[in-house]
Amino acid sequence: MDLLELREIAQKTQEQQAKIRIRCCNAAGCLSSQGQEVKDSLETAIAEAGLQGQVEVCGVGCMKFCGRGPLVAVDPQGSLYELVTPEQVPAIIERLQNPQALPENVPQIGDLNHPFFSGQLPIVLENSGQIDPDSIDEYIAVSGYEQLHRSLYELSPEGVIAEITKSGLRGRGGGGYPTGLKWATVAKMPGKQKYVICNADEGDPGAFMDRSVLESDPHRVLEGMAIAARAVGANHGFIYVRAEYPLAIKRLQKAIQQAKKYGLMGSQIFESPFDFKIDIRVGAGAFVCGEETALIASIEGKRGNPKPRPPYPAQAGLWGCPTLINNVETYANIVPIIRNGGDWYASIGTAKSKGTKVFALTGKVENAGLVEVPMGTTVRQVVEVMGGGVPDGGKVKAVQTGGPSGGCIPADKLDTPIEYDTLLALGTMMGSGGMIVMDEHTNMVDVAQFYMDFCQSESCGKCVPCRAGTVQLHGLLTRLLEHQATAEDLQKLEALCHMVKETSLCGLGQSAPNPVLSTLRYFRQEYESLLQTR
């Protein structure tokens, strides 16, 4: 494969596409609501109407508006249909032939200019819902793998790292560590054997950003990993993905096989001296395996327990070799940064938080789904404008970000811009991108207990503060909810939170008390009211 052949595939694929293209969401959310049956019905209806050759049906990745799925869009007509059932497909075909028609059984008609869409800036998700994730040709048709070629023939490894550093990209897995600095550290480490790992162990309750990216645009992640490997001097990569994501695993496996067949992965990629292969490791779903050192141990075939740092994985990671670990969203940002330049990416967002962030917007919100917004967008803009606020005129009480490691943003702080530092100042964190909306009927002590129940169940048990502390915290929260706690219990709860936070071995234990501390900070009266009723 060379660049000319790559572009010939792109041109041929574009030429073969029908003038009218019906996109049907085939990501996991829509598939669970008859998405495949809708697609099959569309193909049958097109054939029965004799429209083959003029109209094609394409199963695509996540079309973002998950709460209204299954979704169907018609190009270039610009039509969007929501909550589509197989029985409603004939009405879609009738409107395709006569746009002015309004058949009785037509699905709910959506609006592509709805604030849910218009407020987004798709960079990571630019191909999501647009191309068939099972087709490498469709990815190539949107300039896929051209930036890998450029990184091999036009940019030096140092040049690639310089662009990533210039972009200001920070790790999207939760820590927010500067990506360019991490890459430069691995690149400078001595040794012939280095590794690249993609952390796809997305474990936060309510989070599905990485799953959607893998299901919708797997080649984007593979290309990002290959560019990273070239930059740091690695020849072997692993994608660590949880077993609960079977569709993502299936599409990744297929994408890897396709890339190998085209000479875009394996030996002498693009006929260069660069070799790179990727293996998939399927995790059993332990939350702690999202932590870097535990993840590495799991890939090595050991129990997924964290280790003290330093040494950091960049110095001594997988099998003791320098290892670069980034998450799915971070790698999905690499191709557009190389394509448009680090300065372009740095021009988006705020001074300390560059680019965009993908959130899974869920909970008590009218418009649930995937949103990608520029850093600096306010929480209110996402929740109330794009998300439509709480259904049936309810009020937002709090917005939870960062999963079990994060905290709750109260309603009077919704005008806070979304940045790493501003969220930390509020006592929460960006996390991987879960954003759960809570209404005025939500009991915040219940929320704290839910997350502590999760943390005590998922503690790996290696260090005492996390193993025993989370159990004690859960017990105190339960006593509160059963109206059996005293004022001394509340003091003990707060003191124990700080002890677990300050003495646990890894980041997961250190952040486990955050939901309790956050709700105590903003909703203390709810805790105290439980004492008063005793």
PLY file of the C-alpha trace (Angstrom):
ply
format ascii 1.0
element vertex 534
property float x
property float y
property float z
element edge 533
property int vertex1
property int vertex2
end_header
0.00 0.00 0.00
1.27 3.46 -0.89
-0.36 6.88 -0.77
-1.54 6.70 -4.38
-3.27 3.37 -3.79
-4.83 4.71 -0.61
-6.31 7.65 -2.48
-7.53 5.40 -5.28
-9.50 3.40 -2.71
-10.92 6.64 -1.36
-11.98 7.84 -4.78
-13.48 4.51 -5.78
-15.46 4.28 -2.55
-16.84 7.80 -2.99
-17.81 7.07 -6.59
-19.63 3.88 -5.62
-21.82 5.61 -3.05
-25.41 6.15 -4.15
-26.75 9.66 -4.55
-29.20 9.09 -1.72
-27.82 7.57 1.44
-29.94 6.45 4.37
-27.90 6.30 7.54
-29.22 3.98 10.23
-27.63 3.97 13.68
-26.14 0.57 14.44
-24.36 1.36 17.70
-25.16 -0.69 20.80
-27.84 1.65 22.15
-29.93 1.65 18.99
-29.30 -2.04 18.32
-30.87 -2.75 21.70
-34.02 -1.00 20.42
-34.49 -2.87 17.13
-31.86 -0.86 15.23
-30.84 -3.91 13.18
-34.48 -4.71 12.37
-34.98 -1.12 11.22
-31.94 -1.36 8.93
-33.10 -4.72 7.52
-36.58 -3.29 6.90
-35.10 -0.29 5.11
-33.07 -2.55 2.79
-36.14 -4.66 2.04
-38.30 -1.62 1.40
-35.71 -0.07 -0.93
-35.57 -3.30 -2.92
-39.36 -3.60 -3.11
-39.60 -0.01 -4.33
-37.02 -0.73 -7.03
-34.71 1.98 -5.73
-31.49 -0.05 -5.61
-28.68 1.86 -7.23
-30.35 5.17 -6.41
-30.59 4.69 -2.66
-28.28 2.84 -0.29
-28.79 1.97 3.34
-25.71 2.32 5.51
-25.38 1.09 9.07
-23.37 3.72 10.88
-22.01 4.29 14.34
-23.55 6.37 17.10
-25.63 9.31 15.85
-25.33 10.84 19.35
-28.99 11.51 20.22
-29.21 8.19 22.06
-32.39 9.02 23.96
-34.27 9.28 20.66
-32.95 6.12 19.04
-33.14 4.24 16.82
-32.23 7.15 14.57
-32.41 7.27 10.78
-31.08 10.13 8.62
-31.48 10.67 4.88
-28.74 12.43 2.87
-28.72 14.81 1.10
-32.39 15.35 1.95
-31.40 16.34 5.48
-34.19 14.37 7.14
-33.89 12.89 10.59
-36.27 10.33 12.05
-36.35 9.44 15.75
-37.59 6.45 17.74
-38.01 4.53 14.50
-39.65 1.11 14.49
-39.53 -1.45 11.64
-43.26 -0.91 11.10
-42.63 2.79 10.31
-40.07 2.15 7.56
-42.63 2.24 4.66
-43.55 5.78 5.71
-39.89 6.82 5.50
-39.65 5.41 1.97
-42.89 7.16 0.99
-41.47 10.50 2.20
-38.23 9.74 0.38
-40.18 9.59 -2.87
-42.44 12.49 -1.92
-40.88 14.80 0.69
-44.14 16.72 1.06
-46.06 13.59 2.05
-46.88 13.01 5.69
-48.00 9.38 5.97
-50.00 8.33 8.99
-47.35 6.06 10.43
-44.36 8.36 9.89
-41.81 8.27 12.74
-41.14 11.30 14.89
-39.36 13.85 12.68
-36.20 15.25 14.22
-34.26 18.44 13.64
-30.58 18.38 12.73
-30.42 22.04 13.83
-31.69 21.18 17.29
-29.52 22.74 20.05
-28.43 19.21 20.95
-26.59 19.09 17.62
-25.87 22.76 16.91
-24.01 23.22 20.20
-21.54 20.47 19.35
-18.09 20.70 17.79
-17.35 17.20 16.54
-13.63 16.48 16.34
-13.38 13.11 18.06
-16.88 12.25 16.81
-16.55 13.72 13.31
-17.01 10.31 11.67
-19.43 8.95 14.25
-22.82 8.36 12.68
-21.42 9.24 9.25
-19.53 6.14 8.09
-19.90 2.39 8.30
-17.55 1.30 11.11
-17.24 -2.16 9.55
-15.75 -0.74 6.35
-12.13 0.34 6.15
-12.88 1.72 2.67
-15.37 4.19 4.14
-12.76 5.32 6.66
-10.22 5.74 3.89
-12.82 7.69 1.88
-12.81 10.35 4.61
-8.99 10.61 4.41
-8.39 7.78 6.84
-4.76 6.66 7.33
-3.40 9.67 5.41
-2.03 11.16 8.64
-0.26 7.90 9.45
1.42 8.13 6.04
2.32 11.76 6.75
3.81 10.87 10.12
5.98 8.29 8.39
7.17 10.30 5.39
6.75 14.01 6.16
7.20 14.33 9.91
9.94 13.06 12.17
8.97 11.38 15.47
10.11 14.55 17.20
7.95 16.58 14.83
4.87 14.50 15.67
5.48 14.93 19.41
6.03 18.67 18.89
2.60 18.99 17.25
0.92 17.04 20.05
2.70 19.17 22.64
1.77 22.37 20.82
-1.87 21.27 20.72
-2.10 21.31 24.51
-4.00 18.01 24.46
-4.36 16.53 27.94
-5.21 12.90 28.63
-8.94 12.36 28.36
-9.00 9.39 30.71
-9.49 11.54 33.78
-6.05 12.58 34.99
-5.58 15.34 32.45
-1.81 14.77 32.17
-0.23 16.62 29.20
-0.19 14.13 26.34
2.84 15.60 24.57
4.91 15.43 27.75
3.95 11.80 28.29
4.86 10.92 24.70
8.20 12.77 24.98
9.03 10.91 28.20
8.46 7.51 26.59
10.36 8.53 23.45
13.41 9.53 25.50
13.58 6.31 27.46
16.34 3.91 26.41
15.64 0.39 25.22
14.61 -1.24 21.97
11.29 -2.60 23.22
8.52 -0.16 24.01
4.75 -0.55 24.07
1.67 1.50 23.36
-1.55 0.75 25.26
-5.06 2.01 24.66
-7.06 2.06 27.88
-10.61 1.15 26.86
-11.58 -0.09 30.31
-14.36 2.44 30.69
-15.85 1.65 34.08
-17.64 4.74 35.37
-21.40 4.19 35.87
-23.27 6.11 33.18
-20.22 6.57 30.91
-20.26 5.26 27.35
-18.08 7.70 25.39
-15.20 5.33 24.67
-17.52 2.46 23.82
-19.30 4.65 21.29
-16.03 5.80 19.70
-14.81 2.21 19.34
-18.15 1.05 17.94
-18.42 4.00 15.56
-14.91 4.73 14.33
-12.45 1.98 15.30
-9.93 2.82 12.57
-9.54 6.35 13.98
-8.25 4.83 17.24
-5.98 2.37 15.42
-4.47 5.16 13.31
-3.95 7.32 16.42
-2.18 4.45 18.17
0.04 3.80 15.15
1.05 7.46 14.98
1.82 7.38 18.71
3.87 4.20 18.33
5.91 5.73 15.51
6.54 8.84 17.65
7.72 7.03 20.80
9.52 4.14 19.09
7.13 1.30 19.87
6.32 -1.64 17.63
3.59 -3.37 19.63
0.31 -2.09 21.00
-2.50 -3.44 23.14
-6.10 -2.35 23.44
-7.45 -3.25 26.87
-11.22 -3.34 26.57
-13.83 -4.68 28.96
-15.78 -7.80 28.08
-19.05 -5.90 28.56
-18.37 -4.20 25.22
-18.81 -7.12 22.78
-19.77 -4.95 19.80
-16.73 -2.70 20.29
-14.49 -5.78 20.52
-16.02 -7.29 17.39
-15.55 -4.11 15.37
-12.00 -3.63 16.65
-11.08 -7.18 15.67
-12.50 -6.64 12.20
-10.77 -3.28 11.84
-7.40 -4.77 12.79
-7.81 -7.55 10.24
-8.75 -5.06 7.53
-5.79 -2.82 8.34
-3.43 -5.82 8.20
-4.84 -6.86 4.83
-4.18 -3.39 3.40
-0.65 -3.22 4.80
-1.62 -0.47 7.23
-0.68 -2.59 10.20
1.95 -5.24 10.67
5.33 -5.20 8.95
6.67 -2.37 6.79
3.60 -0.18 7.00
3.18 1.95 3.87
6.31 0.17 2.63
8.39 1.91 5.30
10.69 0.35 7.92
7.97 0.94 10.54
6.42 -2.21 12.01
3.46 -2.08 14.34
0.93 -4.63 15.48
-2.00 -4.36 17.86
-3.46 -7.08 20.08
-6.70 -6.91 22.02
-6.87 -7.89 25.66
-10.36 -8.36 27.05
-10.74 -7.37 30.70
-13.13 -9.03 33.11
-14.68 -5.74 34.14
-12.84 -4.91 37.37
-13.08 -1.16 37.91
-9.54 -0.99 39.28
-8.15 -2.16 35.92
-8.83 1.33 34.62
-5.84 2.35 36.73
-2.68 2.23 34.65
-0.52 -0.10 36.72
-3.42 -2.48 37.42
-4.24 -2.54 33.73
-0.63 -3.39 32.88
-0.63 -6.20 35.45
-3.81 -7.59 33.89
-2.29 -7.57 30.39
0.73 -9.42 31.82
-1.64 -12.14 33.00
-1.47 -11.18 36.66
-4.17 -10.08 39.06
-5.16 -6.50 38.26
-3.69 -4.82 41.31
-2.14 -1.33 41.26
1.49 -0.66 42.16
3.11 2.29 43.88
4.54 4.90 41.51
7.31 5.78 40.62
8.44 4.14 38.47
5.76 5.34 36.10
4.65 3.23 33.13
6.48 5.66 30.85
9.68 4.53 32.56
8.96 0.88 33.38
5.56 -0.34 32.30
4.50 -3.46 30.45
6.98 -6.25 31.23
9.29 -3.56 32.62
9.54 -1.70 29.31
8.74 1.97 28.64
5.03 2.09 27.92
2.71 4.79 26.63
-0.85 4.60 27.97
-3.63 6.82 26.73
-7.35 6.26 26.60
-9.64 5.90 23.59
-10.66 9.55 23.32
-7.05 10.74 23.56
-5.99 8.55 20.63
-9.07 9.61 18.67
-7.83 13.21 18.91
-4.45 12.46 17.31
-5.44 12.26 13.64
-7.17 15.70 13.49
-4.27 17.28 15.39
-1.71 15.95 12.91
-4.00 16.85 9.98
-4.72 20.45 11.08
-1.72 21.21 13.27
-1.19 21.70 16.98
-1.91 25.44 16.74
-5.35 24.73 15.31
-6.26 22.44 18.19
-4.83 24.86 20.76
-7.05 27.61 19.37
-10.11 25.67 20.61
-11.03 25.70 24.28
-9.46 27.72 27.08
-5.98 28.69 28.21
-5.40 25.56 30.29
-7.89 23.14 28.74
-7.56 22.84 24.97
-9.75 21.23 22.37
-13.08 19.52 22.95
-14.43 16.98 25.40
-16.93 14.20 24.79
-19.54 13.66 27.49
-22.16 10.98 27.99
-25.13 13.07 29.08
-27.57 10.95 31.08
-29.86 10.96 34.09
-32.85 13.27 34.59
-32.38 15.15 31.34
-34.65 15.58 28.35
-32.03 14.94 25.66
-29.70 12.10 26.62
-26.79 11.08 24.44
-23.27 11.87 23.36
-22.14 15.48 23.23
-18.77 16.87 22.17
-18.27 20.49 23.15
-15.33 22.91 23.23
-13.61 23.19 26.58
-14.93 26.28 28.32
-18.56 25.55 27.47
-20.58 25.99 30.65
-22.24 23.10 32.41
-25.55 24.95 32.02
-25.12 25.12 28.23
-24.67 21.36 28.07
-27.39 20.40 30.56
-30.11 22.98 30.00
-29.63 24.16 26.42
-28.30 21.09 24.61
-29.75 18.62 27.09
-33.07 20.44 27.38
-33.00 20.37 31.18
-35.07 18.13 33.41
-38.18 16.58 31.76
-41.66 17.88 32.55
-40.46 21.24 33.83
-38.43 19.83 36.70
-35.43 21.61 38.14
-31.78 20.59 38.05
-30.50 19.92 41.54
-26.97 18.78 40.70
-24.79 17.41 37.91
-22.44 14.57 38.70
-19.19 14.36 36.75
-16.16 12.11 37.04
-18.01 8.94 38.03
-17.16 7.34 41.40
-14.01 9.47 41.53
-15.83 12.74 40.93
-18.41 14.86 42.65
-21.61 16.82 42.25
-21.95 20.32 40.85
-24.89 22.12 42.53
-27.44 24.06 40.48
-26.03 27.45 41.49
-22.66 26.52 39.95
-23.98 25.50 36.53
-22.45 28.56 34.88
-19.00 27.16 35.60
-16.99 26.61 32.40
-15.95 23.04 31.77
-12.20 22.94 32.37
-9.92 20.62 34.31
-9.05 23.21 36.95
-12.49 24.76 37.42
-14.08 21.38 38.01
-11.38 20.48 40.54
-12.04 23.76 42.33
-15.69 22.70 42.67
-14.63 19.45 44.29
-15.29 17.26 41.28
-13.28 16.35 38.19
-13.52 15.99 34.43
-13.09 12.24 34.65
-13.53 10.28 31.48
-16.72 12.14 30.57
-19.73 10.84 32.44
-22.26 13.61 33.15
-25.33 12.59 35.14
-28.14 15.08 35.76
-30.11 14.91 39.01
-33.43 16.64 39.69
-34.92 18.15 42.84
-36.29 14.80 43.95
-32.82 13.23 44.20
-31.61 12.42 47.71
-27.92 13.31 47.73
-27.10 10.97 50.62
-28.57 8.18 48.51
-26.25 9.28 45.71
-23.24 9.18 48.01
-24.21 5.73 49.25
-24.64 4.47 45.68
-21.11 5.48 44.73
-19.63 4.18 47.97
-21.41 0.86 47.40
-19.76 0.77 43.98
-16.32 1.62 45.40
-16.41 -0.95 48.21
-17.44 -3.62 45.72
-14.75 -2.65 43.24
-11.87 -2.11 45.69
-9.07 -4.49 44.75
-8.33 -4.98 48.45
-4.60 -4.45 48.23
-4.38 -1.51 50.65
-6.21 -1.29 53.98
-7.47 2.31 53.73
-9.43 1.56 50.58
-10.41 -2.02 51.39
-11.66 -1.35 54.93
-12.30 2.38 54.69
-14.86 2.17 51.90
-16.76 -0.52 53.83
-16.84 1.66 56.94
-17.93 4.68 54.92
-20.73 2.69 53.33
-21.83 1.50 56.76
-21.97 5.05 58.11
-23.99 6.23 55.11
-26.40 3.36 55.62
-26.83 4.31 59.27
-27.63 7.84 58.19
-30.23 6.71 55.70
-31.80 4.46 58.32
-31.98 7.43 60.74
-29.71 5.66 63.19
-26.67 7.92 62.94
-25.53 10.45 65.52
-23.72 13.74 65.11
-20.55 11.88 66.07
-21.15 9.45 63.22
-21.31 12.37 60.81
-18.00 13.70 62.12
-16.52 10.23 61.83
-17.78 9.98 58.25
-16.03 13.19 57.26
-12.79 12.32 59.05
-12.74 8.85 57.51
-13.22 10.33 54.04
-10.05 12.39 54.46
-8.12 9.42 55.85
-9.05 7.17 52.89
-8.31 9.99 50.46
-4.87 10.70 51.88
-3.60 7.18 52.60
-4.92 4.89 49.85
-2.38 3.39 47.48
-3.79 4.34 44.10
-5.88 7.05 42.54
-9.06 5.02 42.72
-8.91 4.68 46.50
-7.73 8.25 46.90
-10.75 9.53 45.00
-13.36 7.10 46.35
-14.54 9.52 49.10
-15.05 12.37 46.61
-18.80 11.83 46.10
-19.31 11.91 49.87
-17.13 14.98 50.39
-18.77 16.74 47.47
-22.31 16.12 48.67
-21.30 17.09 52.22
-19.90 20.34 50.84
-23.01 21.38 48.94
-25.85 19.42 50.54
-24.82 19.10 54.17
-28.31 19.96 55.34
-29.57 16.70 53.84
-27.12 14.74 56.00
-28.05 16.76 59.07
-31.76 16.38 58.46
-31.31 12.65 58.75
-29.80 13.16 62.20
-32.54 15.50 63.31
-35.26 12.99 62.57
-33.84 10.42 64.99
0 1
1 2
2 3
3 4
4 5
5 6
6 7
7 8
8 9
9 10
10 11
11 12
12 13
13 14
14 15
15 16
16 17
17 18
18 19
19 20
20 21
21 22
22 23
23 24
24 25
25 26
26 27
27 28
28 29
29 30
30 31
31 32
32 33
33 34
34 35
35 36
36 37
37 38
38 39
39 40
40 41
41 42
42 43
43 44
44 45
45 46
46 47
47 48
48 49
49 50
50 51
51 52
52 53
53 54
54 55
55 56
56 57
57 58
58 59
59 60
60 61
61 62
62 63
63 64
64 65
65 66
66 67
67 68
68 69
69 70
70 71
71 72
72 73
73 74
74 75
75 76
76 77
77 78
78 79
79 80
80 81
81 82
82 83
83 84
84 85
85 86
86 87
87 88
88 89
89 90
90 91
91 92
92 93
93 94
94 95
95 96
96 97
97 98
98 99
99 100
100 101
101 102
102 103
103 104
104 105
105 106
106 107
107 108
108 109
109 110
110 111
111 112
112 113
113 114
114 115
115 116
116 117
117 118
118 119
119 120
120 121
121 122
122 123
123 124
124 125
125 126
126 127
127 128
128 129
129 130
130 131
131 132
132 133
133 134
134 135
135 136
136 137
137 138
138 139
139 140
140 141
141 142
142 143
143 144
144 145
145 146
146 147
147 148
148 149
149 150
150 151
151 152
152 153
153 154
154 155
155 156
156 157
157 158
158 159
159 160
160 161
161 162
162 163
163 164
164 165
165 166
166 167
167 168
168 169
169 170
170 171
171 172
172 173
173 174
174 175
175 176
176 177
177 178
178 179
179 180
180 181
181 182
182 183
183 184
184 185
185 186
186 187
187 188
188 189
189 190
190 191
191 192
192 193
193 194
194 195
195 196
196 197
197 198
198 199
199 200
200 201
201 202
202 203
203 204
204 205
205 206
206 207
207 208
208 209
209 210
210 211
211 212
212 213
213 214
214 215
215 216
216 217
217 218
218 219
219 220
220 221
221 222
222 223
223 224
224 225
225 226
226 227
227 228
228 229
229 230
230 231
231 232
232 233
233 234
234 235
235 236
236 237
237 238
238 239
239 240
240 241
241 242
242 243
243 244
244 245
245 246
246 247
247 248
248 249
249 250
250 251
251 252
252 253
253 254
254 255
255 256
256 257
257 258
258 259
259 260
260 261
261 262
262 263
263 264
264 265
265 266
266 267
267 268
268 269
269 270
270 271
271 272
272 273
273 274
274 275
275 276
276 277
277 278
278 279
279 280
280 281
281 282
282 283
283 284
284 285
285 286
286 287
287 288
288 289
289 290
290 291
291 292
292 293
293 294
294 295
295 296
296 297
297 298
298 299
299 300
300 301
301 302
302 303
303 304
304 305
305 306
306 307
307 308
308 309
309 310
310 311
311 312
312 313
313 314
314 315
315 316
316 317
317 318
318 319
319 320
320 321
321 322
322 323
323 324
324 325
325 326
326 327
327 328
328 329
329 330
330 331
331 332
332 333
333 334
334 335
335 336
336 337
337 338
338 339
339 340
340 341
341 342
342 343
343 344
344 345
345 346
346 347
347 348
348 349
349 350
350 351
351 352
352 353
353 354
354 355
355 356
356 357
357 358
358 359
359 360
360 361
361 362
362 363
363 364
364 365
365 366
366 367
367 368
368 369
369 370
370 371
371 372
372 373
373 374
374 375
375 376
376 377
377 378
378 379
379 380
380 381
381 382
382 383
383 384
384 385
385 386
386 387
387 388
388 389
389 390
390 391
391 392
392 393
393 394
394 395
395 396
396 397
397 398
398 399
399 400
400 401
401 402
402 403
403 404
404 405
405 406
406 407
407 408
408 409
409 410
410 411
411 412
412 413
413 414
414 415
415 416
416 417
417 418
418 419
419 420
420 421
421 422
422 423
423 424
424 425
425 426
426 427
427 428
428 429
429 430
430 431
431 432
432 433
433 434
434 435
435 436
436 437
437 438
438 439
439 440
440 441
441 442
442 443
443 444
444 445
445 446
446 447
447 448
448 449
449 450
450 451
451 452
452 453
453 454
454 455
455 456
456 457
457 458
458 459
459 460
460 461
461 462
462 463
463 464
464 465
465 466
466 467
467 468
468 469
469 470
470 471
471 472
472 473
473 474
474 475
475 476
476 477
477 478
478 479
479 480
480 481
481 482
482 483
483 484
484 485
485 486
486 487
487 488
488 489
489 490
490 491
491 492
492 493
493 494
494 495
495 496
496 497
497 498
498 499
499 500
500 501
501 502
502 503
503 504
504 505
505 506
506 507
507 508
508 509
509 510
510 511
511 512
512 513
513 514
514 515
515 516
516 517
517 518
518 519
519 520
520 521
521 522
522 523
523 524
524 525
525 526
526 527
527 528
528 529
529 530
530 531
531 532
532 533
